[in-house]
Amino acid sequence: MKATNRHSNGQFPVKVAEELYETYDFVNSFAVAHPTTDYDLKAQQATAFKNISKSWLIIIWTDQDISVKFNSTTNPAIVIPADQSPFEFRNIIQASNMYITNASGSTANIKVMLV
């Protein structure tokens, strides 16, 4: 038998197919005032979750420290420091909504891309 396409360690390579998507949502430049708790992105921004029902990739740009919760206000918050913007969630969660809390002391200017 001829062993073809094996790595030097004897294992077969894992094939990874890149998947491209034609549909996305982009929420451009909205402000979340301080103090705001659980700003409902889907309810407040008409372009959020309009073309897609669930997002596997979320990119967030912010100029202030914020925290976000996905799908429910009872889920734990994830802190997004402004100095780590843009912040990316990829293949971690299928989000159908996002809730934003701003306790930074200033208005947060935010952009969100959903794929």
C-alpha positions as CSV (number, residue, x, y, z in Angstrom):
1,M,0.0,0.0,0.0
2,K,1.2,3.4,-0.9
3,A,0.8,6.1,1.9
4,T,0.0,9.3,0.0
5,N,-0.7,12.7,1.4
6,R,0.5,11.9,4.9
7,H,2.5,14.3,7.1
8,S,5.9,13.2,8.2
9,N,4.3,12.1,11.5
10,G,2.1,9.6,9.7
11,Q,-1.1,11.6,10.1
12,F,-3.4,12.7,7.3
13,P,-3.8,16.5,6.9
14,V,-7.0,18.1,8.0
15,K,-8.7,19.8,5.1
16,V,-10.1,23.2,5.9
17,A,-12.5,24.8,3.5
18,E,-12.8,28.6,3.6
19,E,-16.4,29.7,3.6
20,L,-17.5,33.0,2.2
21,Y,-20.7,34.7,3.0
22,E,-22.7,37.1,0.9
23,T,-24.9,38.5,3.6
24,Y,-23.9,40.7,6.5
25,D,-25.1,43.6,8.6
26,F,-23.1,46.7,9.5
27,V,-24.3,49.2,12.1
28,N,-22.4,52.4,11.4
29,S,-21.6,54.9,14.1
30,F,-24.1,55.0,16.9
31,A,-23.7,56.4,20.4
32,V,-24.4,54.7,23.7
33,A,-24.5,57.3,26.5
34,H,-23.1,56.9,29.9
35,P,-24.6,55.4,32.0
36,T,-26.5,52.9,29.9
37,T,-27.2,49.3,30.9
38,D,-28.2,46.6,28.4
39,Y,-28.7,48.8,25.3
40,D,-30.6,46.4,23.0
41,L,-28.8,46.6,19.7
42,K,-31.5,44.7,17.6
43,A,-34.3,46.9,18.9
44,Q,-32.4,50.2,18.7
45,Q,-30.5,49.9,15.4
46,A,-32.6,49.0,12.3
47,T,-29.6,47.5,10.4
48,A,-28.6,45.1,13.2
49,F,-29.7,41.5,12.5
50,K,-31.7,42.6,9.5
51,N,-30.1,40.5,6.8
52,I,-28.9,37.7,9.1
53,S,-30.7,36.1,12.0
54,K,-27.6,34.7,13.7
55,S,-24.1,36.0,13.5
56,W,-21.0,33.8,13.8
57,L,-18.6,36.7,13.4
58,I,-19.0,40.0,15.3
59,I,-16.5,42.9,15.0
60,I,-17.0,45.8,17.4
61,W,-15.3,49.2,17.2
62,T,-15.5,51.4,20.3
63,D,-13.8,54.5,21.6
64,Q,-14.7,53.8,25.2
65,D,-14.6,50.7,27.4
66,I,-17.9,48.9,27.2
67,S,-19.3,45.5,28.0
68,V,-21.5,43.3,25.9
69,K,-23.8,40.3,26.5
70,F,-25.0,38.1,23.7
71,N,-28.6,36.8,23.2
72,S,-29.9,37.6,26.7
73,T,-29.4,40.2,29.3
74,T,-29.0,37.4,31.8
75,N,-25.8,36.1,30.2
76,P,-22.4,37.1,31.6
77,A,-20.9,40.4,30.3
78,I,-17.7,40.5,28.3
79,V,-15.6,43.6,28.7
80,I,-14.3,45.3,25.6
81,P,-11.5,47.8,26.4
82,A,-11.3,50.7,23.9
83,D,-7.6,50.1,23.5
84,Q,-8.4,46.6,22.0
85,S,-10.8,48.0,19.4
86,P,-11.7,46.5,17.0
87,F,-12.6,43.5,19.0
88,E,-13.5,40.3,17.2
89,F,-15.7,37.3,18.2
90,R,-15.3,34.6,15.6
91,N,-16.9,31.1,15.8
92,I,-17.4,31.5,19.5
93,I,-21.1,32.1,19.7
94,Q,-24.1,32.3,17.4
95,A,-25.5,35.6,18.4
96,S,-29.1,36.7,17.6
97,N,-28.8,39.9,19.6
98,M,-26.3,42.0,21.6
99,Y,-26.7,44.1,24.7
100,I,-24.3,46.9,25.4
101,T,-23.5,48.5,28.8
102,N,-21.5,51.7,29.0
103,A,-20.1,52.7,32.4
104,S,-17.0,54.4,31.1
105,G,-18.0,57.9,32.2
106,S,-18.3,59.2,28.6
107,T,-20.5,58.5,25.5
108,A,-19.3,55.5,23.6
109,N,-19.2,55.7,19.8
110,I,-19.6,52.2,18.4
111,K,-19.7,50.4,15.1
112,V,-20.7,46.7,14.7
113,M,-20.3,44.3,11.8
114,L,-22.2,41.0,11.9
115,V,-21.6,38.1,9.6
